[in-house]
Amino acid sequence: MVLDQIQMADGISRVEIAQRTGLTPQTVSGIVRRLLDEGIVREDGASRGATGGKPRTTLRVDAGAGRAVGVHFDPVHLTCAVIDLLGRPLVVRRRPTPPDADPARIVAAMAELVFAVLAEAGLSRDEVLGLGLATPGPIERELGMIVAPPQLTHWARVPLQRMLSDLTGLPVTLDNDATAAAIGERWAGAGKGVANFAHFFFGTGIGGGLILNYQVYRGGSLNAGEFGHASLLPDGPECYCGNRGCLDRIANPSAIVAETRRRLAEGGQESMLSQSFARNPASVDHAAVRIAAAEGDPVAAAVIDEAAARVAVVATAIVNFIDIDLVILGGHGIQFVESRYVEVVRSALETRPLSRHIRVVEVAASPLGPNAAVVGSAALVLHRLYSPQLSALLAN
């Protein structure tokens, strides 16, 4: 708890820690002494409190006191990063996921990428605190298994955690990629110091993570936060989850590309994508649509804004249901168009939630950008080691 306060505040005194945690000043001083001796925390000057008096020593996390490595497993690509104790990425590398979707081959590629990134960072296995693995859901987190992910056929209860640990020799912490991204935001992003927030993660699909009262909310099966499976169109296209018209089905990259190509084929509006579409429709992929929308292309911008409006409907429902303080939008799936999504969602949250007359919920683009999930994967290790887990505190 003491370390968590120091990490979140990025500059705090012993007196302030005691006030915020309810621990006695003597207890805080003893714990801080241990953290200083272990090199995790450093003293960084002094400042006077609001009422004056004796200067108080400022405490900060020592960023160089620990390193963690993380892997984000996406059906399209693998990303690996090493971060410091403040969650700042030191090295980030991405490569295509092996196309045959064989678990053994994919895990071997993960291990190879981990060793390459560690070598580039100049670190041995013994110099990192552990390895975090962020994967598509659903997962059985306590067993370290990925369970029938929709975009990976023939994957049923694959023990990825054990497989990757065996190949790397590192302790592996497994979590859903959207939850990992939310933990990354809590540790080093827009959610740092925020008690209650929802994170929309845009990757190959649309996922979500929840932080409530500073704790990760996982739900009964540990798979909470499936914002992408809010059903918006009861008569819409079938979704693999069993519903129709899910957000993930109608606003994911494939849906955005299909709608853009449909409008280009109709030819009713000028677009910078028209010529490339006429030469080769496949050239109009998700990246091309996002780049065109960012440059103000009317066709691409309209499609992106429509997708953002559907996200806004779900964000409004979450605000009404849970009364959160902040909505964060992140992931490589909205790279270049973050501002368009933020603008549309912010406009909705200013006018639609029941609580808007009391306070307006903030909306922010993730400062972690396209690296949200991979930073989050490495932050899983830091979170497990250094953040207070309410269930563990209650058990003690």
C-alpha angles and dihedrals in degrees: 000000000000093000090046091056091049092048095048096044097045090210122028139149130235090249092054091049090053091049094050098043102035090234118137118260089243092055092047092049092051093049093045089052089056092048091050092048090051091049095237094115130037134196112242114187128294139270137186122250123245090269095046120234129123115000114258122222113242117228125206136173112259102236093203095054094090145011132204131189126213140187126204111203112204122168088241103040145003119229127190130187141175115214134186126233091278091055095252113148113239097179129010125183132175132192135168118277111246104267100225093068092222106159096219093050093046093049090049089053090050092052092047090051092049092054091046092052093046090051091050090050090049092240133133123213090258091059096062127074094224147300125277121203122199115192141168113275159279098069139168095225098185090054095040093238135139109217121210101314108203097234095046110067119205092021106128120163095335111183095225095159094058094039094054093043091052092053098043102033089227130121106254127212113199128202143150110279095237092050089047090053090052090052089050089054091049092049102040112352143064092308095061108129093002114129100205127021143143122221121205109204116201114197130121083329136004120272137161146212132201131212111189122180088351091302129110108250110215106163130217098310092032091246102102120145103056092153090158090069097062103123109232101164112042089192094040129112119306116263125211089241090068099257130098131241096012118177090243091053098048102034105034122111094268092052092047092051093046093051093047092051091048092055092045090051090054088053097204096135136040115253137173085228095059098090096046089046091053091051096043122355090199089066089071096080130152094276091051091051093049093048091048092048090050088055091052101257105168097220097045093041092052092052093047092047090051090053090047090051089056090050088051091057091056093043090054091051091050091051090050093047101042106018095225126181100225143020116208123197117199149138137093091281092077098038111145092013101060091116093054092053092045092050094051095044093044091052090052094048091050093058112023116046117091090232094057092104089058099042138336116239113237123238123204138176111234112261085211088067117181090354094063096111098042093047086047091051091057090041087060086075094050092045092051093049103036113022122085112252109209094211091054092047092051091047089056 
